[in-house]
Amino acid sequence: MKISKKLSDLNADRWQSFGKPNNASGPAAICFRGHVYQGFEAWSMDKQALNWAQKHIRILSGLYGLLRTLDR
């Protein structure tokens, strides 16, 4: 596979730290940092809204598969 040295180094560093205890963990909708999750603002939801999201919203992750918003 031909990729740039910069991209290769970035992903090597990611895999080195993947799964280490110091990595942030918590509900998927709060831990993910993409534009969609920033707009979703799960961190600002009350308990009722989080429960609704847990029942109705699904996140498709290429790494973890299908997740609910509060899955860890």
PyMOL Python script that loads the backbone (N, CA, C, O; Angstrom):
from pymol import cmd

cmd.read_pdbstr("""\
ATOM      1  N   MET A   1       0.855  -1.168   0.000  1.00  0.00           N
ATOM      2  CA  MET A   1       0.000   0.000   0.000  1.00  0.00           C
ATOM      3  C   MET A   1       0.902   1.232   0.000  1.00  0.00           C
ATOM      4  O   MET A   1       1.860   1.316   0.770  1.00  0.00           O
ATOM      5  N   LYS A   2       0.587   2.168  -0.860  1.00  0.00           N
ATOM      6  CA  LYS A   2       1.390   3.386  -0.941  1.00  0.00           C
ATOM      7  C   LYS A   2       0.648   4.521  -0.250  1.00  0.00           C
ATOM      8  O   LYS A   2      -0.393   4.983  -0.717  1.00  0.00           O
ATOM      9  N   ILE A   3       1.213   4.964   0.885  1.00  0.00           N
ATOM     10  CA  ILE A   3       0.681   6.133   1.579  1.00  0.00           C
ATOM     11  C   ILE A   3       1.859   7.006   1.985  1.00  0.00           C
ATOM     12  O   ILE A   3       3.004   6.555   1.996  1.00  0.00           O
ATOM     13  N   SER A   4       1.571   8.252   2.316  1.00  0.00           N
ATOM     14  CA  SER A   4       2.635   9.176   2.680  1.00  0.00           C
ATOM     15  C   SER A   4       3.260   8.797   4.022  1.00  0.00           C
ATOM     16  O   SER A   4       2.630   8.131   4.844  1.00  0.00           O
ATOM     17  N   LYS A   5       4.474   9.219   4.230  1.00  0.00           N
ATOM     18  CA  LYS A   5       5.183   8.983   5.494  1.00  0.00           C
ATOM     19  C   LYS A   5       4.417   9.624   6.649  1.00  0.00           C
ATOM     20  O   LYS A   5       4.309   9.041   7.728  1.00  0.00           O
ATOM     21  N   LYS A   6       3.887  10.821   6.420  1.00  0.00           N
ATOM     22  CA  LYS A   6       3.138  11.532   7.465  1.00  0.00           C
ATOM     23  C   LYS A   6       1.916  10.720   7.902  1.00  0.00           C
ATOM     24  O   LYS A   6       1.669  10.560   9.097  1.00  0.00           O
ATOM     25  N   LEU A   7       1.155  10.210   6.933  1.00  0.00           N
ATOM     26  CA  LEU A   7      -0.031   9.412   7.243  1.00  0.00           C
ATOM     27  C   LEU A   7       0.357   8.090   7.903  1.00  0.00           C
ATOM     28  O   LEU A   7      -0.321   7.623   8.818  1.00  0.00           O
ATOM     29  N   SER A   8       1.430   7.505   7.441  1.00  0.00           N
ATOM     30  CA  SER A   8       1.920   6.262   8.037  1.00  0.00           C
ATOM     31  C   SER A   8       2.302   6.465   9.503  1.00  0.00           C
ATOM     32  O   SER A   8       1.936   5.658  10.358  1.00  0.00           O
ATOM     33  N   ASP A   9       3.031   7.533   9.793  1.00  0.00           N
ATOM     34  CA  ASP A   9       3.441   7.828  11.173  1.00  0.00           C
ATOM     35  C   ASP A   9       2.239   8.117  12.063  1.00  0.00           C
ATOM     36  O   ASP A   9       2.183   7.662  13.205  1.00  0.00           O
ATOM     37  N   LEU A  10       1.278   8.874  11.539  1.00  0.00           N
ATOM     38  CA  LEU A  10       0.077   9.197  12.305  1.00  0.00           C
ATOM     39  C   LEU A  10      -0.654   7.927  12.726  1.00  0.00           C
ATOM     40  O   LEU A  10      -1.020   7.772  13.891  1.00  0.00           O
ATOM     41  N   ASN A  11      -0.863   7.031  11.787  1.00  0.00           N
ATOM     42  CA  ASN A  11      -1.599   5.806  12.101  1.00  0.00           C
ATOM     43  C   ASN A  11      -0.792   4.836  12.952  1.00  0.00           C
ATOM     44  O   ASN A  11      -1.370   4.101  13.752  1.00  0.00           O
ATOM     45  N   ALA A  12       0.510   4.818  12.802  1.00  0.00           N
ATOM     46  CA  ALA A  12       1.346   3.990  13.677  1.00  0.00           C
ATOM     47  C   ALA A  12       1.207   4.469  15.119  1.00  0.00           C
ATOM     48  O   ALA A  12       1.090   3.657  16.037  1.00  0.00           O
ATOM     49  N   ASP A  13       1.220   5.787  15.322  1.00  0.00           N
ATOM     50  CA  ASP A  13       1.043   6.346  16.673  1.00  0.00           C
ATOM     51  C   ASP A  13      -0.335   6.018  17.230  1.00  0.00           C
ATOM     52  O   ASP A  13      -0.464   5.698  18.412  1.00  0.00           O
ATOM     53  N   ARG A  14      -1.357   6.096  16.398  1.00  0.00           N
ATOM     54  CA  ARG A  14      -2.717   5.775  16.853  1.00  0.00           C
ATOM     55  C   ARG A  14      -2.807   4.328  17.329  1.00  0.00           C
ATOM     56  O   ARG A  14      -3.375   4.050  18.385  1.00  0.00           O
ATOM     57  N   TRP A  15      -2.248   3.414  16.550  1.00  0.00           N
ATOM     58  CA  TRP A  15      -2.323   1.997  16.912  1.00  0.00           C
ATOM     59  C   TRP A  15      -1.490   1.691  18.149  1.00  0.00           C
ATOM     60  O   TRP A  15      -1.829   0.790  18.915  1.00  0.00           O
ATOM     61  N   GLN A  16      -0.410   2.425  18.350  1.00  0.00           N
ATOM     62  CA  GLN A  16       0.416   2.220  19.544  1.00  0.00           C
ATOM     63  C   GLN A  16      -0.363   2.568  20.807  1.00  0.00           C
ATOM     64  O   GLN A  16      -0.224   1.893  21.827  1.00  0.00           O
ATOM     65  N   SER A  17      -1.186   3.623  20.747  1.00  0.00           N
ATOM     66  CA  SER A  17      -1.908   4.073  21.940  1.00  0.00           C
ATOM     67  C   SER A  17      -3.316   3.494  22.049  1.00  0.00           C
ATOM     68  O   SER A  17      -3.986   3.694  23.062  1.00  0.00           O
ATOM     69  N   PHE A  18      -3.773   2.780  21.022  1.00  0.00           N
ATOM     70  CA  PHE A  18      -5.125   2.233  21.025  1.00  0.00           C
ATOM     71  C   PHE A  18      -5.302   1.224  22.154  1.00  0.00           C
ATOM     72  O   PHE A  18      -4.511   0.293  22.299  1.00  0.00           O
ATOM     73  N   GLY A  19      -6.346   1.421  22.946  1.00  0.00           N
ATOM     74  CA  GLY A  19      -6.676   0.477  24.007  1.00  0.00           C
ATOM     75  C   GLY A  19      -5.901   0.655  25.292  1.00  0.00           C
ATOM     76  O   GLY A  19      -6.087  -0.123  26.228  1.00  0.00           O
ATOM     77  N   LYS A  20      -5.036   1.653  25.370  1.00  0.00           N
ATOM     78  CA  LYS A  20      -4.301   1.884  26.612  1.00  0.00           C
ATOM     79  C   LYS A  20      -5.236   2.489  27.653  1.00  0.00           C
ATOM     80  O   LYS A  20      -6.170   3.207  27.297  1.00  0.00           O
ATOM     81  N   PRO A  21      -5.001   2.210  28.932  1.00  0.00           N
ATOM     82  CA  PRO A  21      -5.895   2.689  29.995  1.00  0.00           C
ATOM     83  C   PRO A  21      -6.063   4.202  30.057  1.00  0.00           C
ATOM     84  O   PRO A  21      -7.104   4.674  30.513  1.00  0.00           O
ATOM     85  N   ASN A  22      -5.088   4.971  29.621  1.00  0.00           N
ATOM     86  CA  ASN A  22      -5.185   6.428  29.702  1.00  0.00           C
ATOM     87  C   ASN A  22      -6.059   7.040  28.616  1.00  0.00           C
ATOM     88  O   ASN A  22      -6.389   8.224  28.684  1.00  0.00           O
ATOM     89  N   ASN A  23      -6.434   6.253  27.622  1.00  0.00           N
ATOM     90  CA  ASN A  23      -7.308   6.774  26.572  1.00  0.00           C
ATOM     91  C   ASN A  23      -8.681   7.072  27.157  1.00  0.00           C
ATOM     92  O   ASN A  23      -9.173   6.342  28.018  1.00  0.00           O
ATOM     93  N   ALA A  24      -9.289   8.145  26.687  1.00  0.00           N
ATOM     94  CA  ALA A  24     -10.623   8.514  27.164  1.00  0.00           C
ATOM     95  C   ALA A  24     -11.622   7.429  26.803  1.00  0.00           C
ATOM     96  O   ALA A  24     -11.599   6.890  25.696  1.00  0.00           O
ATOM     97  N   SER A  25     -12.487   7.117  27.736  1.00  0.00           N
ATOM     98  CA  SER A  25     -13.562   6.181  27.438  1.00  0.00           C
ATOM     99  C   SER A  25     -14.828   6.701  28.084  1.00  0.00           C
ATOM    100  O   SER A  25     -14.789   7.369  29.118  1.00  0.00           O
ATOM    101  N   GLY A  26     -15.918   6.397  27.480  1.00  0.00           N
ATOM    102  CA  GLY A  26     -17.206   6.848  27.965  1.00  0.00           C
ATOM    103  C   GLY A  26     -18.240   6.581  26.895  1.00  0.00           C
ATOM    104  O   GLY A  26     -17.962   5.864  25.934  1.00  0.00           O
ATOM    105  N   PRO A  27     -19.420   7.140  27.041  1.00  0.00           N
ATOM    106  CA  PRO A  27     -20.473   6.937  26.051  1.00  0.00           C
ATOM    107  C   PRO A  27     -20.031   7.378  24.651  1.00  0.00           C
ATOM    108  O   PRO A  27     -19.402   8.423  24.487  1.00  0.00           O
ATOM    109  N   ALA A  28     -20.366   6.575  23.663  1.00  0.00           N
ATOM    110  CA  ALA A  28     -19.927   6.826  22.289  1.00  0.00           C
ATOM    111  C   ALA A  28     -20.293   8.228  21.803  1.00  0.00           C
ATOM    112  O   ALA A  28     -19.454   8.911  21.216  1.00  0.00           O
ATOM    113  N   ALA A  29     -21.520   8.663  22.036  1.00  0.00           N
ATOM    114  CA  ALA A  29     -21.971   9.958  21.519  1.00  0.00           C
ATOM    115  C   ALA A  29     -21.239  11.122  22.171  1.00  0.00           C
ATOM    116  O   ALA A  29     -21.228  12.226  21.628  1.00  0.00           O
ATOM    117  N   ILE A  30     -20.631  10.892  23.320  1.00  0.00           N
ATOM    118  CA  ILE A  30     -19.893  11.950  24.008  1.00  0.00           C
ATOM    119  C   ILE A  30     -18.407  11.883  23.665  1.00  0.00           C
ATOM    120  O   ILE A  30     -17.762  12.924  23.541  1.00  0.00           O
ATOM    121  N   CYS A  31     -17.860  10.698  23.511  1.00  0.00           N
ATOM    122  CA  CYS A  31     -16.422  10.539  23.248  1.00  0.00           C
ATOM    123  C   CYS A  31     -16.035  10.810  21.804  1.00  0.00           C
ATOM    124  O   CYS A  31     -14.933  11.295  21.549  1.00  0.00           O
ATOM    125  N   PHE A  32     -16.913  10.510  20.849  1.00  0.00           N
ATOM    126  CA  PHE A  32     -16.575  10.749  19.450  1.00  0.00           C
ATOM    127  C   PHE A  32     -16.487  12.253  19.227  1.00  0.00           C
ATOM    128  O   PHE A  32     -17.257  13.009  19.820  1.00  0.00           O
ATOM    129  N   ARG A  33     -15.556  12.702  18.378  1.00  0.00           N
ATOM    130  CA  ARG A  33     -15.265  14.128  18.241  1.00  0.00           C
ATOM    131  C   ARG A  33     -15.550  14.724  16.864  1.00  0.00           C
ATOM    132  O   ARG A  33     -15.200  15.881  16.627  1.00  0.00           O
ATOM    133  N   GLY A  34     -16.161  13.991  15.964  1.00  0.00           N
ATOM    134  CA  GLY A  34     -16.427  14.511  14.623  1.00  0.00           C
ATOM    135  C   GLY A  34     -17.470  15.622  14.624  1.00  0.00           C
ATOM    136  O   GLY A  34     -18.088  15.906  15.649  1.00  0.00           O
ATOM    137  N   HIS A  35     -17.658  16.245  13.469  1.00  0.00           N
ATOM    138  CA  HIS A  35     -18.600  17.362  13.338  1.00  0.00           C
ATOM    139  C   HIS A  35     -20.023  16.962  13.727  1.00  0.00           C
ATOM    140  O   HIS A  35     -20.732  17.729  14.380  1.00  0.00           O
ATOM    141  N   VAL A  36     -20.434  15.772  13.330  1.00  0.00           N
ATOM    142  CA  VAL A  36     -21.791  15.311  13.641  1.00  0.00           C
ATOM    143  C   VAL A  36     -21.990  15.232  15.150  1.00  0.00           C
ATOM    144  O   VAL A  36     -23.026  15.648  15.667  1.00  0.00           O
ATOM    145  N   TYR A  37     -21.000  14.699  15.849  1.00  0.00           N
ATOM    146  CA  TYR A  37     -21.129  14.521  17.301  1.00  0.00           C
ATOM    147  C   TYR A  37     -21.054  15.850  18.035  1.00  0.00           C
ATOM    148  O   TYR A  37     -21.694  16.023  19.073  1.00  0.00           O
ATOM    149  N   GLN A  38     -20.278  16.791  17.507  1.00  0.00           N
ATOM    150  CA  GLN A  38     -20.248  18.128  18.096  1.00  0.00           C
ATOM    151  C   GLN A  38     -21.608  18.794  17.939  1.00  0.00           C
ATOM    152  O   GLN A  38     -22.083  19.460  18.858  1.00  0.00           O
ATOM    153  N   GLY A  39     -22.235  18.617  16.780  1.00  0.00           N
ATOM    154  CA  GLY A  39     -23.564  19.177  16.550  1.00  0.00           C
ATOM    155  C   GLY A  39     -24.652  18.468  17.341  1.00  0.00           C
ATOM    156  O   GLY A  39     -25.655  19.079  17.709  1.00  0.00           O
ATOM    157  N   PHE A  40     -24.458  17.188  17.601  1.00  0.00           N
ATOM    158  CA  PHE A  40     -25.418  16.391  18.372  1.00  0.00           C
ATOM    159  C   PHE A  40     -25.483  16.860  19.824  1.00  0.00           C
ATOM    160  O   PHE A  40     -26.541  16.804  20.452  1.00  0.00           O
ATOM    161  N   GLU A  41     -24.345  17.326  20.360  1.00  0.00           N
ATOM    162  CA  GLU A  41     -24.239  17.890  21.712  1.00  0.00           C
ATOM    163  C   GLU A  41     -24.793  16.967  22.794  1.00  0.00           C
ATOM    164  O   GLU A  41     -25.566  17.406  23.646  1.00  0.00           O
ATOM    165  N   ALA A  42     -24.407  15.704  22.765  1.00  0.00           N
ATOM    166  CA  ALA A  42     -24.886  14.738  23.763  1.00  0.00           C
ATOM    167  C   ALA A  42     -24.511  15.156  25.176  1.00  0.00           C
ATOM    168  O   ALA A  42     -25.250  14.870  26.119  1.00  0.00           O
ATOM    169  N   TRP A  43     -23.382  15.824  25.339  1.00  0.00           N
ATOM    170  CA  TRP A  43     -22.939  16.252  26.669  1.00  0.00           C
ATOM    171  C   TRP A  43     -23.886  17.258  27.315  1.00  0.00           C
ATOM    172  O   TRP A  43     -23.844  17.452  28.530  1.00  0.00           O
ATOM    173  N   SER A  44     -24.740  17.899  26.517  1.00  0.00           N
ATOM    174  CA  SER A  44     -25.657  18.897  27.072  1.00  0.00           C
ATOM    175  C   SER A  44     -27.068  18.348  27.301  1.00  0.00           C
ATOM    176  O   SER A  44     -27.944  19.075  27.770  1.00  0.00           O
ATOM    177  N   MET A  45     -27.293  17.075  26.975  1.00  0.00           N
ATOM    178  CA  MET A  45     -28.635  16.487  27.087  1.00  0.00           C
ATOM    179  C   MET A  45     -28.965  16.102  28.527  1.00  0.00           C
ATOM    180  O   MET A  45     -28.094  15.702  29.300  1.00  0.00           O
ATOM    181  N   ASP A  46     -30.242  16.233  28.861  1.00  0.00           N
ATOM    182  CA  ASP A  46     -30.690  15.758  30.174  1.00  0.00           C
ATOM    183  C   ASP A  46     -30.938  14.250  30.103  1.00  0.00           C
ATOM    184  O   ASP A  46     -30.841  13.648  29.033  1.00  0.00           O
ATOM    185  N   LYS A  47     -31.251  13.656  31.230  1.00  0.00           N
ATOM    186  CA  LYS A  47     -31.417  12.204  31.311  1.00  0.00           C
ATOM    187  C   LYS A  47     -32.503  11.697  30.360  1.00  0.00           C
ATOM    188  O   LYS A  47     -32.335  10.658  29.722  1.00  0.00           O
ATOM    189  N   GLN A  48     -33.608  12.423  30.264  1.00  0.00           N
ATOM    190  CA  GLN A  48     -34.708  12.013  29.392  1.00  0.00           C
ATOM    191  C   GLN A  48     -34.266  11.999  27.924  1.00  0.00           C
ATOM    192  O   GLN A  48     -34.580  11.060  27.192  1.00  0.00           O
ATOM    193  N   ALA A  49     -33.551  13.019  27.499  1.00  0.00           N
ATOM    194  CA  ALA A  49     -33.078  13.089  26.113  1.00  0.00           C
ATOM    195  C   ALA A  49     -32.060  11.983  25.822  1.00  0.00           C
ATOM    196  O   ALA A  49     -32.085  11.383  24.748  1.00  0.00           O
ATOM    197  N   LEU A  50     -31.169  11.715  26.775  1.00  0.00           N
ATOM    198  CA  LEU A  50     -30.192  10.640  26.590  1.00  0.00           C
ATOM    199  C   LEU A  50     -30.874   9.280  26.498  1.00  0.00           C
ATOM    200  O   LEU A  50     -30.478   8.439  25.691  1.00  0.00           O
ATOM    201  N   ASN A  51     -31.889   9.062  27.315  1.00  0.00           N
ATOM    202  CA  ASN A  51     -32.632   7.800  27.248  1.00  0.00           C
ATOM    203  C   ASN A  51     -33.333   7.644  25.902  1.00  0.00           C
ATOM    204  O   ASN A  51     -33.348   6.552  25.333  1.00  0.00           O
ATOM    205  N   TRP A  52     -33.915   8.732  25.389  1.00  0.00           N
ATOM    206  CA  TRP A  52     -34.553   8.691  24.070  1.00  0.00           C
ATOM    207  C   TRP A  52     -33.508   8.359  22.998  1.00  0.00           C
ATOM    208  O   TRP A  52     -33.738   7.503  22.143  1.00  0.00           O
ATOM    209  N   ALA A  53     -32.372   9.036  23.050  1.00  0.00           N
ATOM    210  CA  ALA A  53     -31.312   8.799  22.067  1.00  0.00           C
ATOM    211  C   ALA A  53     -30.814   7.358  22.140  1.00  0.00           C
ATOM    212  O   ALA A  53     -30.541   6.742  21.110  1.00  0.00           O
ATOM    213  N   GLN A  54     -30.695   6.826  23.342  1.00  0.00           N
ATOM    214  CA  GLN A  54     -30.234   5.447  23.519  1.00  0.00           C
ATOM    215  C   GLN A  54     -31.174   4.458  22.825  1.00  0.00           C
ATOM    216  O   GLN A  54     -30.728   3.449  22.280  1.00  0.00           O
ATOM    217  N   LYS A  55     -32.466   4.752  22.848  1.00  0.00           N
ATOM    218  CA  LYS A  55     -33.460   3.857  22.242  1.00  0.00           C
ATOM    219  C   LYS A  55     -33.598   4.044  20.730  1.00  0.00           C
ATOM    220  O   LYS A  55     -33.949   3.099  20.024  1.00  0.00           O
ATOM    221  N   HIS A  56     -33.325   5.258  20.223  1.00  0.00           N
ATOM    222  CA  HIS A  56     -33.663   5.570  18.832  1.00  0.00           C
ATOM    223  C   HIS A  56     -32.485   5.880  17.905  1.00  0.00           C
ATOM    224  O   HIS A  56     -32.638   5.787  16.687  1.00  0.00           O
ATOM    225  N   ILE A  57     -31.337   6.238  18.432  1.00  0.00           N
ATOM    226  CA  ILE A  57     -30.200   6.650  17.605  1.00  0.00           C
ATOM    227  C   ILE A  57     -29.164   5.530  17.563  1.00  0.00           C
ATOM    228  O   ILE A  57     -28.891   4.894  18.581  1.00  0.00           O
ATOM    229  N   ARG A  58     -28.591   5.291  16.394  1.00  0.00           N
ATOM    230  CA  ARG A  58     -27.507   4.326  16.247  1.00  0.00           C
ATOM    231  C   ARG A  58     -26.331   5.003  15.550  1.00  0.00           C
ATOM    232  O   ARG A  58     -26.515   5.865  14.690  1.00  0.00           O
ATOM    233  N   ILE A  59     -25.140   4.606  15.927  1.00  0.00           N
ATOM    234  CA  ILE A  59     -23.904   5.129  15.354  1.00  0.00           C
ATOM    235  C   ILE A  59     -23.225   3.975  14.630  1.00  0.00           C
ATOM    236  O   ILE A  59     -23.035   2.903  15.206  1.00  0.00           O
ATOM    237  N   LEU A  60     -22.862   4.186  13.382  1.00  0.00           N
ATOM    238  CA  LEU A  60     -22.161   3.158  12.622  1.00  0.00           C
ATOM    239  C   LEU A  60     -20.677   3.504  12.608  1.00  0.00           C
ATOM    240  O   LEU A  60     -20.262   4.477  11.976  1.00  0.00           O
ATOM    241  N   SER A  61     -19.890   2.709  13.302  1.00  0.00           N
ATOM    242  CA  SER A  61     -18.447   2.906  13.404  1.00  0.00           C
ATOM    243  C   SER A  61     -17.731   1.837  12.590  1.00  0.00           C
ATOM    244  O   SER A  61     -18.036   0.650  12.703  1.00  0.00           O
ATOM    245  N   GLY A  62     -16.790   2.260  11.782  1.00  0.00           N
ATOM    246  CA  GLY A  62     -16.000   1.305  11.021  1.00  0.00           C
ATOM    247  C   GLY A  62     -15.150   0.413  11.909  1.00  0.00           C
ATOM    248  O   GLY A  62     -14.817  -0.706  11.520  1.00  0.00           O
ATOM    249  N   LEU A  63     -14.799   0.883  13.084  1.00  0.00           N
ATOM    250  CA  LEU A  63     -13.964   0.110  14.001  1.00  0.00           C
ATOM    251  C   LEU A  63     -14.782  -0.731  14.968  1.00  0.00           C
ATOM    252  O   LEU A  63     -14.446  -1.888  15.222  1.00  0.00           O
ATOM    253  N   TYR A  64     -15.858  -0.158  15.512  1.00  0.00           N
ATOM    254  CA  TYR A  64     -16.626  -0.835  16.557  1.00  0.00           C
ATOM    255  C   TYR A  64     -17.945  -1.430  16.081  1.00  0.00           C
ATOM    256  O   TYR A  64     -18.579  -2.185  16.818  1.00  0.00           O
ATOM    257  N   GLY A  65     -18.367  -1.107  14.871  1.00  0.00           N
ATOM    258  CA  GLY A  65     -19.645  -1.616  14.374  1.00  0.00           C
ATOM    259  C   GLY A  65     -20.802  -0.714  14.775  1.00  0.00           C
ATOM    260  O   GLY A  65     -20.633   0.497  14.912  1.00  0.00           O
ATOM    261  N   LEU A  66     -21.968  -1.300  14.961  1.00  0.00           N
ATOM    262  CA  LEU A  66     -23.172  -0.547  15.290  1.00  0.00           C
ATOM    263  C   LEU A  66     -23.225  -0.286  16.796  1.00  0.00           C
ATOM    264  O   LEU A  66     -23.174  -1.217  17.598  1.00  0.00           O
ATOM    265  N   LEU A  67     -23.327   0.985  17.166  1.00  0.00           N
ATOM    266  CA  LEU A  67     -23.331   1.389  18.572  1.00  0.00           C
ATOM    267  C   LEU A  67     -24.583   2.172  18.910  1.00  0.00           C
ATOM    268  O   LEU A  67     -25.151   2.852  18.055  1.00  0.00           O
ATOM    269  N   ARG A  68     -25.008   2.075  20.147  1.00  0.00           N
ATOM    270  CA  ARG A  68     -26.021   2.979  20.675  1.00  0.00           C
ATOM    271  C   ARG A  68     -25.290   4.177  21.270  1.00  0.00           C
ATOM    272  O   ARG A  68     -24.081   4.109  21.494  1.00  0.00           O
ATOM    273  N   THR A  69     -25.985   5.250  21.524  1.00  0.00           N
ATOM    274  CA  THR A  69     -25.334   6.484  21.960  1.00  0.00           C
ATOM    275  C   THR A  69     -24.605   6.353  23.292  1.00  0.00           C
ATOM    276  O   THR A  69     -23.608   7.042  23.509  1.00  0.00           O
ATOM    277  N   LEU A  70     -25.069   5.497  24.180  1.00  0.00           N
ATOM    278  CA  LEU A  70     -24.438   5.370  25.494  1.00  0.00           C
ATOM    279  C   LEU A  70     -23.528   4.146  25.612  1.00  0.00           C
ATOM    280  O   LEU A  70     -23.015   3.864  26.694  1.00  0.00           O
ATOM    281  N   ASP A  71     -23.322   3.416  24.510  1.00  0.00           N
ATOM    282  CA  ASP A  71     -22.402   2.276  24.545  1.00  0.00           C
ATOM    283  C   ASP A  71     -20.995   2.766  24.854  1.00  0.00           C
ATOM    284  O   ASP A  71     -20.587   3.846  24.428  1.00  0.00           O
ATOM    285  N   ARG A  72     -20.265   1.953  25.600  1.00  0.00           N
ATOM    286  CA  ARG A  72     -18.876   2.285  25.944  1.00  0.00           C
ATOM    287  C   ARG A  72     -17.933   1.373  25.219  1.00  0.00           C
ATOM    288  O   ARG A  72     -16.718   1.491  25.375  1.00  0.00           O
TER     289      ARG A  72
END
""", "prot")
cmd.dss("prot")
cmd.show_as("cartoon", "prot")
cmd.util.cbc("prot")
cmd.orient("prot")
